[in-house]
Amino acid sequence: MIKGTISSIERFAIHDGPGIRTVVFIKGCPLRCSWCSTPESQSIRPEMGYFVAKCLRCGRCAEACPVKAITISSGEILTERQLCNNCGQCVEVCLVGARTMTGEEVTVGEVVREVEKDSVFYWNSGGGVTLGGGEPTMQPIFSLEILKACRESGFHTAMETCGYVKWGILHEILKYLDLVYIDIKHMSSAEHKKLTGKGNELILGNIERMAANYTDTPLIIRIPVIPGHNDSVENIMDTAKFVCRLKRVERVELLPYHRFGVSKYSVLLRDYPLPNLETPDEEHLRDLAKLIRAYDIHVQIGG
């Protein structure tokens, strides 16, 4: 029985592929993007979260913590993140849901049964299932078996990936996909490493291989537009030059940075890496789109 860890399953999604979709968020990611809006998906393990505003300061969590990561000081509850082993015992004793766990170990069968509940919407809208994350290829066997089962049920399958994965793993997963979304976060490997913790050679190489070897599978390139970091004219033009050489790209999507994930960092007791960053304005996005269209590439602002 194959098991994996997911952070959540989102039903009735409309931005992660055609039609009405069910998105399965697989936990674990090899990158650490400075602007990540889903920090709860970075670790492959279930992870404890703490909602300070809900807390009664009763101290039950401190008493339950087996590694003494939770202490009380001047009436406040303090959690030493470095000591916390995410065992979840504090969550079990919390009376008001101030402590939560993100991530659940489930079987492939359990995921597929959830997906099948929405099958009537897939048939009527041309929808299906999308694997997101995190990064689905971090749990390759789990993700592969979900896609296989969905294909056997006749569901349209899609995956969102950062592309930082060995080609042999990606190659096997691609056999069961009808659509692939992949990010290009920066064309400079040095800048990519500053922004995400990893260089981009593996990612760009995988994009080239996908475009060359899976010509029947639509490939959509996504560029997260991060003001002051990857939205220069030079980088956008370099990206367009790379994309226009590929055999099979349906379109490029410019995804404007947003601040929806900022509050999640405090719940995970982390500092947000880009606290002063703001969403790019519409005119700037239109200018970037115009640069890409000059290379005869279909561009869409937003997902």
PyMOL commands that set and color helices and strands:
alter all, ss='L'
color gray80, all
select helices_A, chain A and resi 39-41+52-54+60-64+89-93+108-116+119-125+136-138+140-152+167-174+189-196+201-213+233-244+262-267+282-293
alter helices_A, ss='H'
color red, helices_A
select strands_A, chain A and resi 3-13+21-26+47-50+70-73+76-79+99-102+104-107+128-132+156-161+179-183+219-225+251-256+299-301
alter strands_A, ss='S'
color yellow, strands_A
deselect
rebuild
show_as cartoon
